[in-house]
Amino acid sequence: MSMYAANFMAGRVALVTGGTGGIGSAVCEALAQAGARVVSADLAIAGNAQADEGIERIALDVTSAAQVRACVDDVVARHGRLDILVNVAGIVSVGNAQDLPEAEWDRVVDINLKGTFLCCQAVIATMKQQKFGRIVNIGSVLGKNGGNARPWVNPHEQDRAGNVAYGVSKAGVHIMTSYLARELASSGVTVNAVAPGPVASAMTTSFPEALRALIPVGRMGQATEIASAVLFLASPESGFVTGETLDVNGGLWSD
Ligand SMILES: NC(=O)c1ccc[n+]([C@@H]2O[C@H](COP(=O)([O-])OP(=O)(O)OC[C@H]3O[C@@H](n4cnc5c(N)ncnc54)[C@H](O)[C@@H]3O)[C@@H](O)[C@H]2O)c1
């Protein structure tokens, strides 16, 4: 049940990267339910464009500038516009600074940070020309807080369990959001981010109770709760909000 009028996104065209993942699929559904035409682009999609329950699915690797450009051109050619870009594609990574392989740093920064930048860059001309656009990036609490405490991990293994590359990539997403917001503010294009805390998903069902206890609301987030925050920032009504990174983390961290 949405708090907005039915079909308030009618006529809007949205591109969601990482659209087949836990958070990405909740974002696609929320936008589609609000009446937007939604294109879900993900590395995990094989073959040619397909449509399913009103959501189009296309294959995309966000680390390839050529693929990103072709994907955006295709959406604009077929739908005539592109109003909303939600950058959800990302990977998690574990490893402390002392032992982190260079290749792992490159992989995480390439997908989470460069991939998000390439997608933002590719929609700028179209959104400026429309004098309307909503870009929403997915960051993370780990891009703000220097990593979560891990009380369940053996003290001498605490460092090994860090995720410096992931946190740095997401901090990069947050500051990139501020830069792009400033650059595009006079064109009717807003750029914001959502920084989720731990979200319940297939990957996190076995999350230790000890972390859950660190979350003040006492539970993990739901993908639909991240999608609700995205829906607000993607809506025409949020035009005076730009450059914001919105914490959606159950009180785990605030700044
Ligand atoms: N789940 C959480 O607790 C949590 C918390 C904070 C932030 N996040 C962020 O939210 C986003 C989504 O997370 P999720 O939990 O839904 O994970 P997920 O693994 O379910 O979804 C990520 C999606 O990104 C896609 N992807 C990966 N590399 C890609 C590439 N190169 N090109 C295109 N698509 C690619 C994957 O195929 C997958 O469908 C990520 O950016 C993640 O860092 C998640």
The ligand as a Tripos MOL2 file, in Angstrom:
@<TRIPOS>MOLECULE
LIG
   44    48     1     0     0
SMALL
NO_CHARGES

@<TRIPOS>ATOM
      1 N1         21.7810   -6.1420    1.8150 N.am      1 LIG1
      2 C1         22.2830   -5.2680    2.6610 C.2       1 LIG1
      3 O1         22.3010   -5.4820    3.8830 O.2       1 LIG1
      4 C2         22.8600   -3.9710    2.1480 C.ar      1 LIG1
      5 C3         23.2210   -2.9870    3.0690 C.ar      1 LIG1
      6 C4         23.7430   -1.7760    2.5970 C.ar      1 LIG1
      7 C5         23.9010   -1.5770    1.2390 C.ar      1 LIG1
      8 N2         23.5480   -2.5650    0.3530 N.ar      1 LIG1
      9 C6         23.7370   -2.2810   -1.0650 C.3       1 LIG1
     10 O2         22.5210   -2.4420   -1.7330 O.3       1 LIG1
     11 C7         22.7640   -2.8800   -3.0670 C.3       1 LIG1
     12 C8         21.9420   -4.1350   -3.3590 C.3       1 LIG1
     13 O3         22.2550   -5.1170   -2.4040 O.3       1 LIG1
     14 P1         21.4230   -6.4840   -2.2820 P.3       1 LIG1
     15 O4         21.4370   -6.8610   -0.8570 O.co2     1 LIG1
     16 O5         20.1390   -6.3570   -3.0030 O.co2     1 LIG1
     17 O6         22.4310   -7.4600   -3.0390 O.3       1 LIG1
     18 P2         22.1340   -8.5030   -4.2070 P.3       1 LIG1
     19 O7         23.4000   -9.2890   -4.3620 O.co2     1 LIG1
     20 O8         20.8620   -9.2170   -3.9550 O.co2     1 LIG1
     21 O9         21.9330   -7.5530   -5.4950 O.3       1 LIG1
     22 C9         22.9880   -6.9550   -6.1810 C.3       1 LIG1
     23 C10        22.6920   -7.0610   -7.6690 C.3       1 LIG1
     24 O10        23.7320   -6.3640   -8.3930 O.3       1 LIG1
     25 C11        24.0170   -7.1450   -9.5240 C.3       1 LIG1
     26 N3         25.3700   -6.8340  -10.0180 N.ar      1 LIG1
     27 C12        26.5500   -7.1760   -9.4570 C.ar      1 LIG1
     28 N4         27.5610   -6.7590  -10.2330 N.ar      1 LIG1
     29 C13        26.9940   -6.1410  -11.3040 C.ar      1 LIG1
     30 C14        27.5170   -5.5020  -12.4640 C.ar      1 LIG1
     31 N5         28.8490   -5.4300  -12.6960 N.pl3     1 LIG1
     32 N6         26.6450   -4.9740  -13.3690 N.ar      1 LIG1
     33 C15        25.3100   -5.0460  -13.1560 C.ar      1 LIG1
     34 N7         24.7630   -5.6520  -12.0920 N.ar      1 LIG1
     35 C16        25.6050   -6.1950  -11.1630 C.ar      1 LIG1
     36 C17        23.8940   -8.5860   -9.0730 C.3       1 LIG1
     37 O11        23.7170   -9.4700  -10.1890 O.3       1 LIG1
     38 C18        22.6870   -8.5110   -8.1580 C.3       1 LIG1
     39 O12        21.4780   -8.7870   -8.8410 O.3       1 LIG1
     40 C19        24.2620   -3.0830   -3.1920 C.3       1 LIG1
     41 O13        24.8330   -1.9220   -3.7960 O.3       1 LIG1
     42 C20        24.7010   -3.2230   -1.7680 C.3       1 LIG1
     43 O14        26.0320   -2.8280   -1.6030 O.3       1 LIG1
     44 C21        23.0270   -3.7520    0.7820 C.ar      1 LIG1
@<TRIPOS>BOND
     1     1     2 1
     2     2     3 2
     3     2     4 1
     4     4     5 ar
     5     4    44 ar
     6     5     6 ar
     7     6     7 ar
     8     7     8 ar
     9     8     9 1
    10     8    44 ar
    11     9    10 1
    12     9    42 1
    13    10    11 1
    14    11    12 1
    15    11    40 1
    16    12    13 1
    17    13    14 1
    18    14    15 2
    19    14    16 1
    20    14    17 1
    21    17    18 1
    22    18    19 2
    23    18    20 1
    24    18    21 1
    25    21    22 1
    26    22    23 1
    27    23    24 1
    28    23    38 1
    29    24    25 1
    30    25    26 1
    31    25    36 1
    32    26    27 ar
    33    26    35 ar
    34    27    28 ar
    35    28    29 ar
    36    29    30 ar
    37    29    35 ar
    38    30    31 1
    39    30    32 ar
    40    32    33 ar
    41    33    34 ar
    42    34    35 ar
    43    36    37 1
    44    36    38 1
    45    38    39 1
    46    40    41 1
    47    40    42 1
    48    42    43 1
@<TRIPOS>SUBSTRUCTURE
     1 LIG1         1 GROUP 0 **** ****
